[in-house]
Amino acid sequence: MSEAEGAIPARLPLRSDLIGEKPYGAPQLDVPVCLNVNENPYEPDPDVVQSIAARVAQIAHTLNRYPDREHVALRRAFSRYLASESAVALPVDQLWGANGSNEIMLQLFQAFGGPGRTALGCDPTYSMYPEYARDTFTTWKLAHRRPDFTLDVKATIMAIEKYQPSMVLITSPNNPTGTTLAMEDLETLLAVCDTAPVAGAGADAHPVLIVDEAYVEFRDPGTPSAVSLLAGHDNLAVSRTMSKAFAFAGARVGYVAASRGIIDSLRIVRMPYHLSAITQAAALAAFEHTDDQLRQVAHLRETRERTARWLARQTYRGTPLQVAPSASNFLLFGGSFDDRNRIFDELLARGVLIRVVGPEGWLRVCMGTDEEMERFREALVQVLRVVE
């Protein structure tokens, strides 16, 4: 199907709450410069490709059999990686993988959401969260971030007390703003969730705090990860992905680190054999080349900082552009665009695809190769002149 899909015929008994809904997804357009979906723009090295091919070839003769539904070897690889990347040693039964962190999130909603349950997010935040809630019949509520996009801890606590959610979702670095969550703020929220009641659950139940760290490898060196707090909190789940920094978006591999109780809850709702043998083999091959896969992270971090400084020197109708501080591989910029769709369209006409997302007046661009970023800068300068 094309991007412009037809209306669903009325004769089909679509769920009432889905009538009028459209499939989620950023535009997939054939343009020279795609900077809209926060991918790592650098292809895997030939050695990595060769290892993936070899691993898949090794298991190809077993494809008449189901894969390891517990993906134990891959969970061991997650453990080794987190021990190296975040200095946190976790046993296999505290780790779980799925087809991208999207499936991890959906499993969390399936396990802890549902009719009569509420999930709480802090906007602006990842636009898929309310869709997970919709698909699992979970009520979706929001606490608002501060104007600088940092977490308003007091407002979030008030929302927890008001809505009594079963799940609290915090993204760090936040999508679409790139904002990080301070560890002291996370510890404060964990302390609240340790005792807060959950509407629709037993008296002993307390909210699960989920930290989505899809972009965590792009944080400044030395910044701790939420996985460092797992030992003291059985209601904390930290979601990760190989899609972004690991240059593995096409493989669809995500994972979560949490208490054994949370992992066992996900094992209840997961589909049988949800991770194919080919996916598991490809991911294991990628972990054999972790340093190669992450080689461009520092460069993309530098590209982000250079781009942020450059954007801050640009003006829109005489006003300097705002740039949200970011610890991810993307930047939210603008702040004062009164017609951001026109700027998006003008960039697209020049072969540069970015993203209309986040609060009104803002646009998001992810970091590409040096050549792609040069094209973006050239195009944006032209567009800002056109719209003056």
C-alpha positions in Angstrom: 0.0 0.0 0.0 1.1 3.6 -0.6 1.4 6.2 2.1 -2.1 7.5 1.1 -4.2 4.4 2.1 -7.9 4.3 1.3 -10.7 4.5 3.8 -11.6 1.2 5.5 -15.0 0.1 4.1 -18.0 0.5 6.4 -19.0 -3.1 5.9 -15.9 -4.2 7.9 -16.6 -4.5 11.6 -13.6 -2.4 12.7 -13.5 -1.7 16.4 -15.5 1.5 17.1 -12.5 3.2 18.8 -10.4 2.6 15.7 -12.8 4.2 13.2 -11.1 7.2 11.7 -7.6 6.3 13.0 -4.6 6.2 10.7 -1.6 3.9 10.8 1.3 5.4 12.7 4.6 6.2 10.9 6.9 8.9 9.8 6.8 9.5 6.0 8.9 7.1 4.0 9.8 9.1 0.9 12.5 8.5 -1.8 14.5 11.7 -1.3 18.3 12.3 -1.3 18.5 13.3 2.4 16.4 11.4 5.0 16.7 13.0 8.4 13.3 12.2 9.9 13.4 8.9 11.8 16.5 9.1 14.0 18.5 6.3 12.3 22.2 5.9 12.5 23.1 7.0 9.0 26.2 4.9 8.7 26.0 1.4 7.3 27.5 -1.6 9.2 31.1 -2.4 8.4 31.7 -5.2 5.9 33.1 -7.4 8.7 29.8 -7.0 10.5 27.8 -7.8 7.4 30.0 -10.9 6.9 29.5 -12.1 10.5 25.7 -11.6 10.2 25.7 -13.7 7.0 27.8 -16.4 8.6 25.6 -16.6 11.7 22.4 -16.8 9.6 24.0 -19.4 7.3 24.9 -21.5 10.4 21.2 -21.7 11.6 19.5 -21.8 8.1 19.3 -25.6 8.1 17.3 -25.4 11.4 14.6 -23.1 10.1 12.2 -26.0 10.0 12.2 -25.9 13.8 11.0 -23.1 16.1 13.6 -20.8 17.6 14.5 -20.6 21.2 11.5 -18.9 22.6 13.4 -17.7 25.6 16.3 -16.4 23.4 18.8 -17.2 26.2 22.0 -16.7 24.2 20.8 -13.2 23.1 19.8 -12.3 26.7 23.3 -13.3 27.7 24.6 -10.9 25.0 22.4 -8.1 26.4 23.9 -8.8 29.9 27.5 -8.6 28.6 26.8 -5.4 26.7 25.2 -3.6 29.7 28.1 -4.7 31.9 30.4 -3.0 29.5 28.3 0.0 28.5 26.7 0.9 31.9 28.8 -1.1 34.4 25.8 -3.0 35.6 25.8 -6.8 35.8 22.4 -8.4 35.3 21.4 -12.1 35.2 19.6 -13.4 32.2 16.3 -13.6 34.1 16.4 -9.8 34.4 16.6 -9.2 30.6 14.1 -9.7 27.8 14.2 -9.1 24.1 11.6 -8.4 21.4 11.2 -7.1 17.9 12.3 -3.5 18.6 11.6 -1.5 21.7 8.1 -0.9 20.3 7.2 -4.5 21.0 8.8 -4.2 24.4 6.5 -1.3 25.2 3.5 -3.0 23.8 4.2 -6.0 26.0 4.5 -3.7 29.0 1.1 -2.2 28.2 -0.3 -5.7 27.7 1.0 -6.9 31.1 0.3 -3.8 33.2 -2.3 -1.8 31.3 -5.8 -2.8 30.1 -9.4 -1.9 30.9 -9.7 0.0 34.1 -5.9 0.8 34.2 -4.2 4.1 33.4 -0.7 4.9 32.0 0.9 8.3 32.6 3.4 10.1 30.4 5.0 13.5 30.4 4.5 15.5 27.3 5.9 16.3 24.9 6.9 12.7 24.6 7.0 9.8 22.1 3.9 9.8 20.0 3.5 6.0 20.0 2.7 5.8 23.7 -1.0 6.8 23.4 -1.3 4.2 20.6 0.0 1.4 22.8 -2.6 2.6 25.3 -5.4 2.6 22.7 -4.5 -0.8 21.5 -4.6 -2.3 25.0 -7.7 -0.4 26.2 -5.5 1.5 28.7 -6.5 5.1 29.7 -3.7 7.5 28.7 -3.0 10.6 30.8 -0.3 13.3 30.7 1.6 15.5 33.1 3.2 18.5 31.3 6.9 19.2 31.2 8.4 22.6 31.9 8.7 25.1 29.1 12.4 24.1 28.7 11.2 20.5 28.3 12.8 19.3 31.5 10.6 17.0 33.7 8.3 18.8 36.1 8.7 16.4 39.0 6.1 18.1 41.2 3.5 18.0 38.4 4.3 14.4 37.7 3.9 13.4 41.3 0.6 15.2 41.5 -0.5 13.4 38.4 0.5 10.0 39.9 -1.5 10.9 43.0 -4.5 12.0 40.9 -4.7 9.2 38.3 -3.2 6.3 40.3 -1.6 4.9 37.1 -0.3 1.3 36.8 2.5 2.6 34.6 4.5 5.8 34.5 6.5 6.3 31.3 9.6 8.6 31.2 11.8 8.9 28.1 15.5 9.8 28.6 16.8 11.2 26.4 13.3 12.3 25.6 11.8 12.0 22.1 11.2 14.5 20.5 13.1 17.0 22.6 16.4 15.1 23.5 16.1 16.1 27.1 17.7 13.9 29.8 16.2 12.8 33.1 18.3 13.7 36.1 19.0 10.7 38.3 17.9 12.5 41.4 14.5 13.1 39.7 14.3 9.5 38.7 15.0 8.4 42.3 12.3 10.8 43.6 9.7 9.3 41.2 10.8 5.8 42.1 10.2 6.6 45.8 6.7 7.8 45.0 5.9 4.8 42.9 7.2 2.5 45.6 4.1 3.3 47.7 1.5 4.9 45.4 -1.7 3.0 44.9 -2.9 1.7 41.5 -6.5 2.1 40.4 -8.0 -1.2 39.4 -5.3 -3.3 41.1 -4.9 -4.9 44.5 -4.0 -3.0 47.6 -0.4 -4.2 47.5 0.2 -3.1 43.9 2.3 -0.1 43.0 3.0 1.6 39.6 5.7 0.3 37.3 8.1 3.1 36.3 9.3 2.6 32.8 12.4 4.6 31.5 12.7 4.5 27.7 16.4 4.8 26.9 16.2 4.3 23.1 18.8 7.0 22.6 20.9 6.5 25.7 24.2 5.7 24.0 24.2 9.3 22.6 24.3 10.8 26.1 27.4 12.7 27.3 30.1 10.3 28.5 29.9 9.6 32.2 26.2 10.1 32.5 24.7 7.2 34.3 21.9 5.0 33.0 18.7 4.1 34.8 19.8 0.5 34.8 22.2 1.5 37.7 19.1 1.7 39.9 17.6 -1.7 39.1 19.1 -3.4 42.1 17.0 -1.4 44.6 13.7 -1.2 42.7 11.6 -4.1 41.6 9.1 -1.7 40.0 11.6 -0.2 37.5 11.9 -1.2 33.9 14.5 0.2 31.5 13.8 -0.2 27.8 16.7 -0.2 25.2 17.0 -0.7 21.5 19.7 -1.7 19.0 18.0 0.4 16.3 19.6 3.8 17.0 23.2 3.9 18.1 23.8 0.3 17.2 23.0 1.0 13.5 20.6 -2.0 13.5 17.2 -0.4 12.8 16.4 -2.8 10.0 16.9 -5.9 12.3 14.2 -4.8 14.8 15.8 -5.8 18.1 14.9 -4.1 21.4 15.3 -5.3 25.0 14.3 -4.4 28.6 16.2 -4.7 31.9 14.0 -5.1 34.9 13.2 -7.2 38.0 12.5 -10.9 37.4 8.9 -10.2 38.3 8.5 -7.7 35.5 10.3 -10.0 33.0 8.1 -12.9 34.0 5.0 -10.7 33.5 6.2 -10.0 29.9 6.7 -13.7 29.3 3.0 -14.2 30.0 1.9 -11.8 27.3 4.6 -12.4 24.6 3.6 -14.3 21.5 5.1 -17.8 21.1 8.5 -17.7 19.4 8.2 -14.0 18.9 11.9 -13.6 18.1 12.8 -15.5 14.9 16.0 -17.6 14.7 17.3 -15.2 12.0 16.7 -12.2 14.2 18.5 -13.8 17.1 21.4 -14.9 14.9 21.8 -11.4 13.4 21.8 -9.7 16.8 24.4 -12.1 18.2 26.6 -11.3 15.2 26.2 -7.6 15.8 27.2 -8.0 19.4 30.4 -9.7 18.3 31.3 -6.3 16.7 30.0 -4.0 19.4 32.8 -1.5 19.0 32.4 -1.4 15.2 28.7 -0.9 15.5 29.1 2.0 17.9 32.1 3.5 16.2 30.1 6.5 14.8 28.4 7.4 18.1 31.0 10.0 19.2 31.1 11.5 15.7 27.3 11.8 15.7 27.4 13.4 19.1 29.9 16.0 17.8 27.7 16.5 14.8 24.7 17.2 17.1 26.7 19.8 19.0 28.0 21.5 15.9 24.5 21.5 14.3 22.9 22.9 17.5 25.4 25.8 17.5 24.8 26.5 13.8 21.0 26.4 14.2 21.2 28.9 17.1 22.9 31.4 14.8 20.0 31.2 12.2 17.0 33.5 12.3 13.4 33.2 11.4 11.8 36.6 10.6 14.4 38.3 12.6 14.3 36.0 15.7 17.1 33.6 16.5 16.0 29.9 16.3 15.6 28.1 19.5 17.3 24.8 19.9 16.3 22.4 22.7 19.4 20.9 24.5 19.7 17.3 23.4 21.5 14.2 24.5 20.2 12.2 21.6 21.0 12.0 17.9 18.4 14.6 16.9 17.6 18.2 17.6 14.2 20.0 18.1 14.5 23.5 16.7 12.5 26.5 15.8 10.2 27.4 18.6 8.7 30.3 16.6 7.7 28.7 13.3 4.1 29.9 12.8 3.8 27.6 9.7 6.2 24.7 10.3 4.5 22.7 7.6 5.5 25.2 5.0 9.1 25.0 6.2 8.9 21.2 6.1 7.5 21.3 2.5 10.1 23.8 1.3 12.9 21.5 2.7 11.3 18.5 1.1 11.2 20.3 -2.2 15.0 20.7 -1.9 15.4 16.9 -1.2 15.7 17.1 2.6 13.2 15.2 4.7 12.9 16.1 8.4 10.0 15.6 10.9 7.0 17.7 11.9 6.6 16.5 15.5 6.5 17.9 18.9 4.9 21.2 20.1 3.6 23.7 17.6 6.3 25.9 16.2 9.0 23.3 16.4 10.6 20.8 13.9 13.0 17.9 14.5 16.1 16.9 12.5 18.2 13.8 13.1 21.9 13.7 12.6 23.0 12.3 9.2 26.4 11.9 7.5 28.6 15.0 7.1 27.4 15.3 3.5 23.7 15.0 4.5 24.1 17.7 7.2 25.7 20.0 4.7 22.8 19.5 2.4 20.4 20.2 5.3 22.2 23.5 6.2 22.2 24.7 2.6 18.5 23.9 2.2 17.5 25.5 5.5 19.3 28.7 4.7 17.4 28.9 1.4 14.1 28.1 3.1 14.5 30.7 5.8 15.1 33.3 3.2 12.0 32.2 1.2 9.7 32.4 4.2 11.0 35.8 5.5 
